[in-house]
C-alpha cells in the first residue's frame, strides 16, 4: 500500500523506495512551491551533513546579514511526515550551518491578501469562513502528524521550553531531542506550524543574537555604527538589512518589522511576529496589535524605540548615521512606485540624474489619504540631493530605491525610530 503524504490542501500517494518525478504545486496556487517527492527527515538531522555544511536538495540564497546567510529550497521535501510550505537554512559568516527552519503552515500565506477594505471582506464572508474551516482542518491534521513523527524519532513527548524576554513575544515551543539535535516545534493556534532544527547545544531561551547579548552599550553602539558607509556621492547607507519577501501575505508592516528587528539582532521569524500580533484569518491585516508588537520587539532587542505621526528627514538622518534604519508607514501609489523604481535604475548609471522638482504639479501626483497603506524601511539618505534611500519587503530588486524627502514627509502617517 502506498503511504499518504500530507500536503497543504491535498493528500498525495507516493512510492518511498524511489525518487518521484512528479513535482506538485500545492497551497491552492498561493505559494508557488513544489514537492520534490523526497523525504529529507533523516538527512536534516544527520550530523555528517551539518559538519560538512552540505544539505541535500536545491537551495537558492535568500539574503541575510554580514554575519549570516539564508538559503531557501526551490522545491520542498517531506519533513517529519508533512510537506511544508517552505524550508530555509541559516549559516554563520564562516558557512557553518546553524539552523534549518521549516514552515508547515502559515495563516498569512494561506489566506493571502484581500484588497478592498471591510466591504469587500464582508461580501466574501462565506468564502472566508469556508477557508477558515479548511485552515483549521489542515492545522489539526498536520499538527497531529508532525507530533507523531517527532515523538517517534525522539522517543519522547517533548519538553516544554520558553523563548523570549517579553510576555508579548514569549514563545512556548516543545523541544524534541534526537541524535544531538533539538527539534524545536511550535504550534500557534489559528496561526502557524513551525519547526526549527538546531544542534542541541544551540537551543536558546532568548531571541537576541549571542554576541549582542554579551556586549555592553558602547560595544553595541560601535557594532551598529560600523555598518554605516559614506560614499563619495554623498549617500549615507546602512549595510546588512535583510529583505524578507512578503509574498501574498497581507502584512507588509510585519515583514518590514522582521527586516529591521533581524538587523537589530533578533532571531524571530516573520510568522512568529505575525502570530504575536494576532493576525486575523480573513485575508486582512485588521485587528492586529501592531503597535504593541513594534514596542515589544524593540524591548526584546534591548533597543529603545519611539514613533512619530510622520517621517522627519532630519531626525531620520541622525538615526541612520548611528546605524539604525527607520521604518515608515506611508500611503502607496503604483505610479509613484514605478517612478521611484525607474529613477533608482537610472541613477545607478547616471549619477547626475535628479528626481522631479517639488512644485504644485509634482505634489498633485503624490498619494492622498484615500490611497492604500504601505510600510517601507529607510536604509540611507543623501542630504545634498534631499533624497531618502529605501527598500521594500518584495525582494532584493527593491533595494536602493530613492524618493525626495518632501514626498515621504507628506505621504507618511507613522515613523518608527530606534536608538540605544
Secondary structure, DSSP 8 states (H G I E B T S, - for coil): --EEEEETTEEEEE-TTS-----EE-TTTTS--EEEEEE-TTGGG-HHHHHTT--SS-EEEEEEETTEEEEEESEEEEETTEE-SEEEEEEETT--EEEEEEEEEEHHHHH----SHHHHHHHTHHHHHHHHHHHHHHHHHHHHHHHHHHHHHHTS--EE--B-SSTTT-B--EEEEETTEEEEEEEETTTEEEEEEEEGGG--SSSB-HHHHT--HHHHHHHHHTTEEE-TTS-EEE--------TT-S-HHHHHHHHHHHHTTB---HHHHHHHHT--TTTS-TT--HHHHHHHHHHHTT-EEEEESS--HHHHHHHHHTT--EEEEEEE-HHHHHHHHHHHHHHHH-TT------SHHHHTTS--TTSEEEEEEEEEEETTTTEEEEE-TT-GGGTTEEEEHHHHHHHEEEEEEEE-
